[in-house]
Structures are given as structure tokens and as C-alpha cells.
Amino acid sequence: MKWTRGTKNDDVVDVRGAGGASGGGLSGGAKLGGGSVVTLLIIFVIAKATGVDVSSLLGGSTTTTSQPTPKPTGPTPPVGLDPHAEDVDYIRFVMKDIQDAFEAKFAAAGKPYPRAKLYVFANSIDTACGRSSSAIGPFYCPGDAQAYIDLSFFRELSDRFGAPGRFAQAYVLAHEIGHHVQNLLDADAQAAHLVKGNGGGKAAKNAASVRIELQADCYAGVWGNAAKGKKLLEVDDLESAIVAAQAIGDDRLQKQAGVDVNSETWTHGSSAQRVKWFRRGFDSGSLDACDTFSVESP
């Protein structure tokens, strides 16, 4: 992917070297409920791949209020040459391009687009949705309308999930901002309605979660379309994103975890579904093409 070094972007806040007392998370977020050991293991593996807690979308609306600046917890990284300086530089460029694209889409529809901030942290950080750590992966919190990432995830994306390359990293970031777009468009109401209409049980919540995650994949594809229009994509970039989407499908992760593939326990969608919805957004370039709630089967 073509990108410009030295991009200024106040939406990216690097707090890896900041101090912060450990303690409980800030108020305002919802937590995932209980479940079987196998289900929780699967959710953990999936959350580690995509990092998003969608419980607030499934359990009702979340009021976004003014929150204190998130505070990192744990050891402070050593002072000196930053081995991840280029990663942070890249994130600043990509996040600006992602949010510029969505801001333009909202403006064309006559809607405001309040930009999300992305906090780059090390080890762990307190957020409005509780404490997030490097074990969780990239994370969007609707409670404070901000995203979070520990840069160790980029290495894991390549080494563990077999999805190397800058555009694969950009797909992950665009997916998280896709959740921000959902937050602005009140997708939680659609999800809550779907859950209620299907009986309100765990299976209904899982099914709604799949639609939420696939819609975020589709929104990531919408940004990819805009990046293609700006001639930022290089050969194999699209394939890189598709490989990343396939790598974090629920069916593949269940196989890797050594458990039976069971679509009723999925919370993010199969590899095929994730690729399908990313491609739908990429090919159309339209937010309207990403309505995963109105189709009978996503």
C-alpha cells in the first residue's frame, strides 16, 4: 500500500510511554456475559483476532458521554530508539485516510461525522468499556467512541494468522472504525430489535453479533474502495485483506482451537462470510450496500 510518511494526525494518540496507575476501568461500558468454557474459549480466540466487544450493541443502547483521557497501565516501555516508530507513522496515515473517507460519505448524506480517536498503547489501558490489554487485540469502545491497539497485534496478525502486509493491517483498523460508523448510525438499535425478535437468547445474540461484525467488514471494504480510487493500492493488496478476513473467520478459528465447527456459536461469521461482505463493500464503495440486518442470511 502506498502511504506518506510524516502524516500529521491528532486522531492517533500514542500513549505507550505515558505513565498511569493501574486500577479498575472507567464507567460506561458493558461486559460479555457468561457461557460455556468452550464458548468462552472461542470468543477469546476471536476477540484476540478482532478485538471488539459488541456486548453493548447487543444488550441495548450505550450513552456516549465525555470521558477522561484513557490511561495506560503496566510497565512503561523503555526510553530510546522506538522500534515501532514506522508502525505508528503508518497508522497515522491510514487512520486519517480511513476517517477522511467516512467523513466524505457522511457529508454526502448530509450527516456529521465526529471522528474517533485511536489510542496506541502498550500492555494494557483503562477505557470506558473496562480494561483492554494486548491479549484482547484491536478494540473499539462505543462508551467513549474511541479505538485502541497494542502494536504487538501486527506481529501476531502476520505470524499467527498468516496475514502479513500493510494492507492487512489497514483492514483491521478500518474494521474497528467500521464499528465507529455503526455507533454513529445506531446499529445497536437494529441489533437489539433482531435479538428481541429472535427470542433474546444466546443464539439470537450470537446471530446479531455476526451481522454486526460482517457489517464492520463491509465498511472496511468501503474504505478500501476509496483507497483504490486514490490509487493507494498496490498489487496483491486486495488479496492481503482477503487473506486477513479468511484468517479470522469463526469456522477457521474453531478448527485451530481444536473444537467442532458450530455455526450457532459464531459471533463474527465464517471466513467465507467475512470475505463476502468485505468484497461487497470494496466492490460497491457504498455504505448502503452494507445492510447486513435486512438480508435473510448474511
C-alpha positions in Angstrom: 0.0 0.0 0.0 1.3 3.4 -0.9 1.5 5.8 2.0 3.0 9.1 3.0 5.4 9.3 5.9 5.2 12.1 8.4 1.4 12.5 8.2 0.1 14.7 11.0 -3.0 13.2 12.6 -4.3 14.3 16.0 -6.8 11.4 15.9 -4.0 9.0 16.7 -2.8 9.3 20.3 0.4 7.4 21.2 0.4 6.7 25.0 2.9 3.8 25.0 5.4 5.9 27.0 2.9 7.5 29.3 2.5 6.6 33.0 -0.7 5.6 34.6 -1.9 4.0 37.8 -3.4 0.6 37.4 -6.9 0.0 38.7 -10.5 -0.6 37.5 -11.8 0.5 34.2 -13.8 3.7 33.7 -17.5 3.5 33.9 -19.9 3.3 31.0 -19.1 0.0 29.2 -20.8 -3.3 29.1 -19.2 -6.7 29.7 -19.8 -10.0 27.9 -22.0 -12.4 29.8 -21.1 -15.9 30.9 -21.1 -19.0 28.8 -19.7 -22.5 28.5 -16.0 -23.0 28.7 -15.8 -23.9 25.0 -17.8 -20.9 24.0 -15.7 -18.5 26.1 -12.6 -20.0 24.6 -13.9 -19.4 21.1 -14.9 -15.9 22.0 -11.5 -15.2 23.5 -9.7 -16.5 20.4 -12.0 -14.5 18.1 -11.7 -11.4 20.3 -7.9 -11.7 20.1 -8.1 -11.7 16.4 -10.5 -8.8 16.0 -10.6 -7.2 19.4 -14.1 -5.8 19.5 -16.6 -6.1 22.4 -20.1 -5.9 20.9 -22.0 -6.6 24.0 -23.1 -3.0 24.4 -24.6 -3.3 20.9 -26.4 -6.4 21.7 -27.7 -5.5 25.1 -29.2 -2.1 24.5 -28.1 1.4 23.7 -25.0 2.9 25.3 -24.9 6.6 26.1 -21.7 8.2 24.9 -20.6 10.8 27.5 -17.5 12.8 28.0 -14.8 10.5 29.3 -11.5 11.1 31.0 -8.4 10.5 28.8 -7.7 6.7 28.8 -4.8 5.8 31.0 -2.2 3.1 30.2 -1.4 0.6 32.9 1.5 -1.7 33.4 5.2 -1.2 32.7 6.3 1.9 30.8 8.2 1.0 27.6 12.0 1.7 27.8 13.1 5.1 26.6 15.3 5.1 23.5 15.0 4.2 19.8 11.4 3.3 19.1 11.3 0.0 17.0 7.7 0.7 16.2 8.1 4.3 15.0 7.3 3.3 11.4 4.2 1.4 12.5 2.8 4.5 14.4 3.7 6.7 11.4 1.8 4.3 9.1 -1.2 4.2 11.5 -1.4 8.0 11.5 -1.6 8.0 7.7 -4.1 5.1 7.4 -6.4 6.4 10.1 -6.5 9.8 8.5 -7.4 8.3 5.2 -10.0 6.0 6.7 -11.8 8.7 8.6 -11.5 11.2 5.7 -13.3 8.6 3.5 -16.1 8.1 6.0 -16.4 11.8 6.7 -16.9 12.3 3.0 -19.6 9.6 2.9 -21.4 11.2 5.8 -21.1 14.7 4.3 -22.6 13.4 1.0 -25.6 12.2 3.0 -25.9 15.5 4.9 -24.7 13.9 8.2 -22.0 15.0 10.6 -19.1 12.6 11.2 -17.5 13.0 14.7 -14.0 11.5 14.3 -12.9 8.7 16.6 -9.5 8.7 18.2 -7.2 5.7 18.2 -5.1 5.1 21.2 -1.8 3.3 20.7 -0.8 1.6 24.0 1.5 -1.0 25.4 0.5 -3.8 27.7 -2.9 -2.5 29.0 -5.1 0.5 29.1 -8.2 1.6 31.0 -11.2 2.6 28.8 -14.9 3.4 29.2 -15.5 -0.3 28.4 -13.1 -1.5 31.1 -9.5 -2.5 30.9 -8.2 -3.6 27.5 -4.9 -5.4 27.1 -2.6 -6.7 24.4 -4.3 -10.1 24.9 -7.6 -8.6 23.5 -6.2 -7.1 20.3 -7.6 -4.0 18.5 -10.7 -2.8 20.2 -13.5 -0.2 19.7 -15.3 1.1 22.7 -18.8 2.6 22.0 -18.8 4.0 25.5 -16.1 6.6 24.7 -16.3 6.3 20.8 -12.6 5.5 20.6 -10.5 2.7 19.3 -7.4 1.0 20.9 -4.5 -1.1 19.7 -1.3 -2.6 21.0 1.2 -2.8 18.2 2.1 -6.4 19.1 -1.1 -7.3 17.3 0.5 -6.5 13.9 3.2 -9.2 14.5 0.5 -11.7 15.6 -1.6 -10.9 12.5 1.4 -11.9 10.4 2.9 -14.7 12.4 -0.1 -16.4 14.0 -2.9 -15.7 11.4 -0.7 -15.7 8.3 -1.9 -12.3 7.1 1.2 -10.2 6.6 1.4 -6.8 4.8 0.4 -3.2 5.4 -3.0 -3.5 3.7 -3.9 -6.4 6.1 -3.1 -4.1 9.0 -5.2 -1.3 7.4 -8.1 -3.7 7.0 -8.1 -4.4 10.8 -8.0 -0.6 11.5 -10.8 0.1 9.0 -12.9 -2.7 10.6 -12.6 -1.0 14.0 -13.6 2.3 12.6 -16.4 0.5 10.9 -17.7 -0.1 14.4 -17.5 3.6 15.0 -19.6 4.2 11.9 -22.1 1.7 13.3 -22.1 3.6 16.6 -22.9 6.8 14.7 -25.7 5.1 12.7 -27.3 3.5 15.7 -26.7 -0.1 14.7 -27.3 -1.1 18.3 -31.0 -0.5 17.9 -31.1 -2.8 14.9 -29.2 -5.4 16.7 -31.4 -5.2 19.8 -34.5 -5.4 17.7 -33.2 -8.5 16.0 -32.2 -10.1 19.3 -35.7 -9.4 20.7 -37.4 -10.7 17.6 -35.5 -14.0 17.8 -36.3 -14.7 21.5 -33.5 -12.9 23.2 -31.4 -15.9 24.0 -27.7 -16.6 23.5 -28.2 -17.9 20.0 -30.1 -14.8 19.0 -27.3 -12.6 20.4 -24.7 -14.6 18.6 -26.6 -14.2 15.3 -26.9 -10.5 15.8 -23.2 -10.3 16.7 -22.3 -12.0 13.4 -24.3 -9.4 11.5 -22.6 -6.5 13.4 -19.1 -7.9 12.6 -19.9 -8.6 9.0 -21.2 -5.0 8.6 -17.9 -3.7 10.0 -16.1 -5.8 7.5 -18.2 -4.3 4.7 -17.5 -0.8 5.9 -13.8 -1.7 5.9 -14.3 -2.7 2.2 -16.0 0.7 1.5 -12.8 2.4 2.7 -10.8 0.0 0.6 -12.8 1.2 -2.4 -12.0 4.8 -1.6 -8.3 3.9 -1.2 -8.3 2.2 -4.6 -9.9 5.3 -6.1 -7.0 7.4 -4.7 -4.6 4.8 -6.3 -3.1 3.9 -2.9 -3.4 0.2 -3.5 -0.6 -1.9 -4.9 -0.5 -5.4 -6.5 -1.7 -8.0 -4.0 -3.1 -5.5 -1.5 -6.7 -6.7 -2.0 -5.6 -10.3 -1.7 -3.8 -9.4 1.5 -7.0 -8.1 3.0 -8.9 -11.2 1.9 -6.4 -13.4 3.5 -6.8 -11.5 6.7 -10.6 -11.8 6.6 -10.3 -15.5 5.9 -7.8 -16.0 8.8 -10.2 -14.7 11.4 -13.4 -16.5 10.3 -15.1 -18.3 13.2 -15.0 -21.7 11.4 -11.3 -21.4 10.9 -10.6 -20.3 14.4 -12.8 -23.1 15.8 -10.7 -25.6 13.8 -7.5 -24.0 15.1 -8.9 -24.2 18.7 -9.5 -28.0 18.2 -13.3 -27.8 18.7 -16.1 -28.8 16.4 -17.3 -26.2 13.9 -20.6 -25.0 15.2 -22.3 -22.0 13.4 -24.6 -21.4 16.4 -21.7 -20.3 18.5 -20.3 -17.9 15.9 -20.0 -14.3 16.8 -18.1 -12.9 13.9 -19.0 -15.0 10.8 -17.3 -17.7 8.8 -14.2 -17.0 6.6 -16.4 -17.1 3.5 -18.9 -14.6 5.1 -16.2 -12.2 6.1 -14.7 -12.2 2.7 -18.1 -11.9 1.0 -19.0 -8.7 3.0 -15.6 -7.1 2.7 -15.8 -7.6 -1.1 -19.3 -6.2 -1.1 -18.1 -3.0 0.4 -15.0 -2.9 -1.7 -16.8 -3.5 -5.0 -19.7 -1.1 -4.3 -18.0 1.7 -2.3 -21.4 2.3 -0.7 -22.4 2.3 3.0 -25.9 1.3 1.9 -24.6 -1.9 0.4 -23.6 -3.0 4.0 -27.0 -3.6 5.4 -26.4 -7.0 7.0 -29.6 -6.7 9.0 -32.2 -6.8 6.2 -30.9 -9.9 4.4 -32.3 -13.3 5.4 -28.9 -15.0 5.7 -25.7 -12.9 5.8 
